[in-house]
Amino acid sequence: MENNNYKERVKAERYDLIDKIKRLKKFMKSKEANSLSIFEKDLLKSQLNTMKTYKHLLDARLDWM
């Protein structure tokens, strides 16, 4: 029972992360993001890559369960 609760929490976290990834990608294509400095754009790219890595880890965790 406890394992199912954990799995549901991981699924919920993955779902939320996917939503955040989509919103960040959309923002990165916006005019507002285009006006950011190169440094800030690089930070956003790093953030997106880190989020994608974390999603892959959640995917692997779910596949293992």
C-alpha positions as CSV (number, residue, x, y, z in Angstrom):
1,M,0.0,0.0,0.0
2,E,2.8,2.4,0.9
3,N,4.6,1.6,-2.3
4,N,1.4,2.6,-4.3
5,N,1.2,5.9,-2.5
6,Y,4.9,6.5,-3.3
7,K,4.3,5.6,-7.0
8,E,1.3,8.0,-7.2
9,R,3.4,10.8,-5.7
10,V,6.2,10.1,-8.3
11,K,3.5,10.1,-11.1
12,A,2.1,13.4,-9.8
13,E,5.5,15.0,-9.6
14,R,6.3,13.8,-13.2
15,Y,3.0,15.2,-14.5
16,D,3.7,18.6,-12.8
17,L,7.2,18.6,-14.2
18,I,6.0,17.9,-17.7
19,D,3.6,20.9,-17.4
20,K,6.5,23.1,-16.1
21,I,8.7,22.0,-19.0
22,K,6.0,22.9,-21.5
23,R,5.4,26.3,-19.9
24,L,9.2,27.1,-19.8
25,K,9.5,26.1,-23.5
26,K,6.6,28.3,-24.4
27,F,8.2,31.2,-22.4
28,M,11.5,30.7,-24.1
29,K,9.9,31.3,-27.5
30,S,8.2,34.5,-26.3
31,K,9.1,38.1,-27.0
32,E,9.7,38.6,-23.3
33,A,12.3,35.9,-23.2
34,N,13.8,37.3,-26.4
35,S,14.6,40.5,-24.6
36,L,16.6,38.8,-21.8
37,S,20.4,38.9,-21.7
38,I,22.4,36.1,-23.2
39,F,23.4,35.1,-19.6
40,E,19.7,34.8,-18.6
41,K,18.9,32.9,-21.7
42,D,21.7,30.5,-21.0
43,L,20.4,30.0,-17.4
44,L,16.9,29.2,-18.9
45,K,18.5,26.6,-21.2
46,S,20.3,25.0,-18.3
47,Q,17.2,25.0,-16.3
48,L,15.3,23.3,-19.1
49,N,18.0,20.7,-19.6
50,T,18.0,20.0,-15.8
51,M,14.3,19.6,-15.8
52,K,14.4,17.2,-18.7
53,T,17.1,15.2,-16.9
54,Y,14.9,15.0,-13.8
55,K,11.9,13.9,-15.9
56,H,14.1,11.1,-17.3
57,L,15.0,10.0,-13.8
58,L,11.3,10.0,-12.8
59,D,10.5,7.9,-15.9
60,A,13.2,5.4,-15.0
61,R,12.0,5.2,-11.4
62,L,8.4,4.6,-12.6
63,D,9.6,1.9,-15.1
64,W,11.5,0.2,-12.2
65,M,8.5,0.1,-9.9
